[in-house]
Amino acid sequence: MLRNDAVPDEVVIRKIQNLLELAKHATANENEAATAMLLAQQLLARYNLELQTVEGTRVAGGAVALAPEKREKQPTAYRIAYPWQQKLWNILAETNFCVMWEYEATEYYQGRPYHGKRVMLLGKESNVTTVRLMGEYFVATIKRVLP
């Protein structure tokens, strides 16, 4: 086991990076990809490493470390009209490592202004997209199911 402050051996990181690259490679068949991913997961567990640590470390002969993902601020298309909507968006944002806040928006419908609260999300691009898609799906499903 590695201590939390110990730097993992470059050989181990290189092996894991190369296995992950093999699992993603276009020429690998389904069995090769599954086996490579299984071996990478076993090495991660054996050496108590996180995938983010391995992907973010540059080693000679290993796969190129990924660039850090951009942060994104994105509004959603849904309004917050009821308390359950606010709770839903809050829980989804916290679960996916995002920050959610409400802002006032003015829209015009048939020439008349409408003031309402909207949801704004801040976090990594992939996390914000996940929260937005899940939230929109849940709100649409709840509206469809409930009269």
Phi, psi and chi 1 to 4 in degrees:
 res  aa     phi    psi   chi1   chi2   chi3   chi4
   1 MET       -  141.1  -73.9  -72.2 -149.6      -
   2 LEU   -91.1  144.5  -68.3  173.8      -      -
   3 ARG   -73.7  159.4  -65.6 -171.2  -28.3 -108.3
   4 ASN   -61.4  -31.5  -72.4  -18.4      -      -
   5 ASP   -92.9   -3.3   58.9  -13.4      -      -
   6 ALA   -81.1  142.0      -      -      -      -
   7 VAL   -86.6  127.1  176.9      -      -      -
   8 PRO   -67.3  154.2   16.1  -22.9      -      -
   9 ASP   -62.7  137.6 -171.4   11.5      -      -
  10 GLU   -62.6  -30.8  -75.1 -171.4    4.7      -
  11 VAL   -63.6  -42.3  174.6      -      -      -
  12 VAL   -66.0  -45.4  174.0      -      -      -
  13 ILE   -63.2  -41.6  -68.3  176.8      -      -
  14 ARG   -60.9  -43.8 -176.4  179.8  -48.7  115.3
  15 LYS   -60.8  -46.3  -77.1 -179.1 -176.0  178.1
  16 ILE   -64.6  -44.7  -64.8  170.8      -      -
  17 GLN   -60.2  -43.5  -73.4  179.1  -10.7      -
  18 ASN   -67.1  -36.6  -69.7  -24.7      -      -
  19 LEU   -65.5  -40.7  -74.6  167.5      -      -
  20 LEU   -65.5  -38.2  -68.3  171.3      -      -
  21 GLU   -65.4  -40.8  -79.2  -60.6  -49.6      -
  22 LEU   -62.7  -39.0  176.1   61.1      -      -
  23 ALA   -64.9  -30.1      -      -      -      -
  24 LYS   -92.2  -12.3  -63.0  176.9 -166.3  173.2
  25 HIS   -65.6  142.4 -158.9  -87.5      -      -
  26 ALA   -67.4  -29.6      -      -      -      -
  27 THR   -85.6   -9.7   60.2      -      -      -
  28 ALA   -75.5  132.8      -      -      -      -
  29 ASN   -78.8  177.1   65.8   35.9      -      -
  30 GLU   -61.6  -40.5 -171.4  176.0  -29.5      -
  31 ASN   -68.9  -40.9  -69.9  -27.3      -      -
  32 GLU   -62.7  -43.8  -71.6  173.9  -24.9      -
  33 ALA   -63.4  -44.1      -      -      -      -
  34 ALA   -65.1  -41.5      -      -      -      -
  35 THR   -65.6  -43.0  -57.2      -      -      -
  36 ALA   -62.4  -42.4      -      -      -      -
  37 MET   -66.2  -39.8 -172.2   58.3   76.3      -
  38 LEU   -62.8  -45.1  177.6   65.9      -      -
  39 LEU   -64.7  -39.1  -69.6  171.7      -      -
  40 ALA   -63.2  -42.1      -      -      -      -
  41 GLN   -65.7  -38.5  -70.9  174.4   -8.5      -
  42 GLN   -64.5  -41.1  -71.9  174.6  -11.8      -
  43 LEU   -66.4  -39.8  -74.8  172.3      -      -
  44 LEU   -59.8  -44.3  -73.7  168.6      -      -
  45 ALA   -68.7  -42.8      -      -      -      -
  46 ARG   -61.9  -40.5 -178.0 -175.9  -54.5  153.2
  47 TYR   -99.3   10.1  -68.9   98.7      -      -
  48 ASN    53.9   49.4 -166.0   24.0      -      -
  49 LEU  -108.9  154.3  -65.8  171.6      -      -
  50 GLU  -101.8  148.7  -66.6 -179.7   -3.0      -
  51 LEU   -60.2  -37.8 -175.0   59.8      -      -
  52 GLN   -63.2  -37.6 -173.3  174.3    5.8      -
  53 THR   -65.3  -43.7  -56.5      -      -      -
  54 VAL   -67.5  -44.3  171.1      -      -      -
  55 GLU   -69.6  -25.6  -72.0 -179.9  -18.3      -
  56 GLY   -93.1    3.7      -      -      -      -
  57 THR  -107.5  131.7  -55.2      -      -      -
  58 ARG   -95.2  128.1  -69.6 -174.5 -177.9  -87.5
  59 VAL  -134.2  152.2  -66.9      -      -      -
  60 ALA   -66.7  128.8      -      -      -      -
  61 GLY    84.2   -4.8      -      -      -      -
  62 GLY   -93.9  176.6      -      -      -      -
  63 ALA   -67.3  151.6      -      -      -      -
  64 VAL   -66.9  134.3  177.4      -      -      -
  65 ALA   -65.8  142.3      -      -      -      -
  66 LEU   -73.4  145.6  -60.2  174.1      -      -
  67 ALA   -71.0  145.5      -      -      -      -
  68 PRO   -61.7  142.6   11.8  -17.2      -      -
  69 GLU   -73.9  141.9 -164.7  171.9   -6.1      -
  70 LYS   -67.8  152.7  -66.7 -173.0  -56.2 -175.7
  71 ARG   -90.5  149.9  -68.5 -170.8   64.3  153.0
  72 GLU  -138.2  142.7 -179.5  174.8   84.3      -
  73 LYS  -115.8  120.9 -179.2  170.4  122.4  178.8
  74 GLN  -140.2  127.9 -172.1  180.0   85.9      -
  75 PRO   -80.5  157.0   26.7  -30.6      -      -
  76 THR  -103.8  168.6   63.3      -      -      -
  77 ALA   -87.3   -5.7      -      -      -      -
  78 TYR  -101.5  148.0  -75.6   89.9      -      -
  79 ARG   -91.9  158.8  -69.9 -175.4 -146.4   97.8
  80 ILE  -104.6  101.5  -64.2  179.9      -      -
  81 ALA  -104.9  -22.6      -      -      -      -
  82 TYR  -130.1  155.0  -57.7  102.6      -      -
  83 PRO   -59.9  -33.8  -24.0   31.9      -      -
  84 TRP   -65.1  -30.9   66.7  -94.7      -      -
  85 GLN   -67.8  -40.9  -68.0  170.4  -32.4      -
  86 GLN   -63.5  -43.9 -178.8 -176.6   18.4      -
  87 LYS   -63.5  -42.2  -71.8  179.0 -175.4  176.4
  88 LEU   -59.5  -50.5  172.5   70.7      -      -
  89 TRP   -64.4  -38.5  -74.4  103.5      -      -
  90 ASN   -62.0  -46.6 -100.9  -30.2      -      -
  91 ILE   -65.3  -44.1  -70.5  169.2      -      -
  92 LEU   -62.1  -42.3  -72.1  174.5      -      -
  93 ALA   -65.2  -47.7      -      -      -      -
  94 GLU   -63.1  -40.4  -73.4  177.5   15.5      -
  95 THR   -63.7  -31.9  -54.8      -      -      -
  96 ASN  -106.7   25.1  -70.1  -74.7      -      -
  97 PHE    59.3   42.4  -50.5  106.4      -      -
  98 CYS  -121.6  166.7  -68.3      -      -      -
  99 VAL  -112.4  135.9  175.7      -      -      -
 100 MET  -121.6  137.0 -173.8  -78.2  -66.8      -
 101 TRP  -144.5  162.6   69.8   90.6      -      -
 102 GLU  -101.2  150.2  -56.7  167.2   19.1      -
 103 TYR  -141.2  153.3   68.6   97.9      -      -
 104 GLU   -82.2  132.9  -73.7  -70.2  -32.6      -
 105 ALA  -128.1  142.7      -      -      -      -
 106 THR  -113.5  124.1  -57.9      -      -      -
 107 GLU  -122.5  158.6  -62.4  173.7   -4.1      -
 108 TYR  -116.3  126.2  -67.5   90.7      -      -
 109 TYR  -123.9  117.3  179.6   71.8      -      -
 110 GLN    52.5   41.9  -64.2 -179.4  -11.1      -
 111 GLY    81.7   -3.0      -      -      -      -
 112 ARG  -107.2  135.4  -65.7  175.2   24.8 -159.2
 113 PRO   -73.5  143.8   24.7  -30.3      -      -
 114 TYR  -128.4  123.3  173.3   76.8      -      -
 115 HIS  -102.4  131.8  -57.4  -74.8      -      -
 116 GLY  -156.9  164.6      -      -      -      -
 117 LYS   -89.5  140.1  -67.8 -179.1  179.9  179.0
 118 ARG  -122.4  164.9  -65.7  -85.5 -174.7  171.7
 119 VAL  -102.1  133.9  175.0      -      -      -
 120 MET  -119.0  135.7 -178.5   71.6   72.5      -
 121 LEU  -118.9  142.8  -60.7  167.2      -      -
 122 LEU  -134.6  130.1  175.3   67.8      -      -
 123 GLY   169.0 -168.8      -      -      -      -
 124 LYS   -62.5  149.0  -73.0 -175.3  179.2  179.1
 125 GLU   -54.5  -45.5 -170.7  175.6    4.6      -
 126 SER   -67.6  -37.5   59.4      -      -      -
 127 ASN   -68.0  -42.0  -67.1  -10.4      -      -
 128 VAL   -63.6  -42.3  167.9      -      -      -
 129 THR   -62.9  -41.2  -57.6      -      -      -
 130 THR   -61.8  -47.4  -58.8      -      -      -
 131 VAL   -62.2  -44.9  171.0      -      -      -
 132 ARG   -62.2  -47.0 -175.2 -179.6   52.0   79.3
 133 LEU   -66.1  -43.4  -68.4  173.4      -      -
 134 MET   -65.9  -43.1  -74.4  174.9   35.8      -
 135 GLY   -63.0  -44.8      -      -      -      -
 136 GLU   -63.2  -39.0  -69.6  173.3   -0.4      -
 137 TYR   -64.7  -48.1  169.5   76.2      -      -
 138 PHE   -62.5  -44.7  -73.8  140.6      -      -
 139 VAL   -62.8  -45.2  170.0      -      -      -
 140 ALA   -63.5  -40.4      -      -      -      -
 141 THR   -66.8  -43.2  -58.5      -      -      -
 142 ILE   -64.5  -41.2  -70.3  169.3      -      -
 143 LYS   -65.0  -34.8  -74.8 -177.2  177.1 -179.7
 144 ARG   -72.1  -40.1 -173.2 -175.6   72.3 -125.2
 145 VAL   -76.0  -42.3  170.6      -      -      -
 146 LEU   -85.6  140.3  -62.9  177.4      -      -
 147 PRO   -71.6      -   15.6  -18.7      -      -
